[in-house]
Amino acid sequence: MSKSLPNLRLNSPITSKVIGQNVAKVRKERKVSQLSLSLDMGYKSVSVVSFAEISLKGAYFNIAHLLQISTILNVSLIEQLSN
């Protein structure tokens, strides 16, 4: 039985914090630095990833970011969104 996507607002404070923690966890498990992930996503600085992982200044990963991260880290979108 396949999992369905949870009914989430990606920019809500609780959801963005959980997603950021999930991304950070997988990124660390894969031994990928924030800078490397940022560069692979097409950014020149680490701030997009670092801010979104901890929801700093209201930053969050949008769906385009999550799709890129899925490919780069070889992780399912559902795993990134799961609580």
C-alpha positions as CSV (number, residue, x, y, z in Angstrom):
1,M,0.0,0.0,0.0
2,S,1.5,3.4,-1.0
3,K,1.6,6.3,1.3
4,S,-0.3,9.4,0.3
5,L,1.0,12.9,0.7
6,P,-0.1,14.5,4.0
7,N,-2.4,17.5,3.8
8,L,0.2,20.2,4.6
9,R,0.9,23.9,4.1
10,L,4.6,23.9,3.4
11,N,5.1,27.4,4.8
12,S,3.4,26.9,8.2
13,P,5.9,27.3,11.1
14,I,5.4,23.7,12.4
15,T,5.5,22.1,9.0
16,S,8.5,24.0,7.8
17,K,10.4,23.1,11.0
18,V,9.7,19.4,10.6
19,I,10.6,19.4,6.9
20,G,13.8,21.3,7.6
21,Q,14.7,18.8,10.3
22,N,14.0,15.9,7.9
23,V,16.1,17.4,5.2
24,A,19.0,18.1,7.6
25,K,18.8,14.5,8.9
26,V,18.9,12.9,5.5
27,R,21.6,15.4,4.3
28,K,23.8,14.4,7.3
29,E,23.1,10.7,6.8
30,R,24.3,11.1,3.2
31,K,27.4,13.1,4.4
32,V,26.4,16.1,2.2
33,S,27.3,19.5,3.4
34,Q,24.9,22.4,3.4
35,L,27.2,24.2,0.9
36,S,27.3,21.2,-1.4
37,L,23.5,20.8,-1.4
38,S,23.1,24.5,-2.0
39,L,25.5,24.4,-5.0
40,D,23.8,21.3,-6.4
41,M,20.5,23.2,-6.1
42,G,21.9,26.1,-8.1
43,Y,22.6,28.6,-5.3
44,K,26.0,30.2,-4.7
45,S,25.6,30.4,-0.9
46,V,24.7,28.1,1.9
47,S,22.0,30.5,3.3
48,V,19.0,29.0,1.4
49,V,19.6,25.5,2.9
50,S,20.9,26.6,6.3
51,F,18.0,29.0,6.9
52,A,15.3,26.6,5.7
53,E,16.7,23.7,7.8
54,I,16.1,25.7,10.9
55,S,13.2,27.9,9.7
56,L,15.3,31.0,10.3
57,K,13.6,34.3,9.4
58,G,10.6,32.5,8.1
59,A,12.6,30.6,5.5
60,Y,11.3,27.2,4.3
61,F,11.8,24.7,1.5
62,N,9.2,25.2,-1.2
63,I,8.0,22.3,-3.4
64,A,10.6,23.0,-6.1
65,H,13.3,22.9,-3.5
66,L,12.0,19.6,-2.1
67,L,11.9,18.0,-5.6
68,Q,15.5,19.1,-6.2
69,I,16.5,17.7,-2.8
70,S,14.7,14.4,-3.6
71,T,16.9,14.0,-6.7
72,I,20.1,15.2,-5.2
73,L,19.9,13.2,-1.9
74,N,18.0,10.2,-3.4
75,V,15.2,10.5,-0.9
76,S,11.4,10.4,-1.5
77,L,9.3,13.4,-1.2
78,I,7.1,11.6,1.3
79,E,10.1,11.0,3.6
80,Q,10.9,14.7,3.6
81,L,7.3,15.6,4.5
82,S,6.7,12.9,7.1
83,N,6.4,13.8,10.7
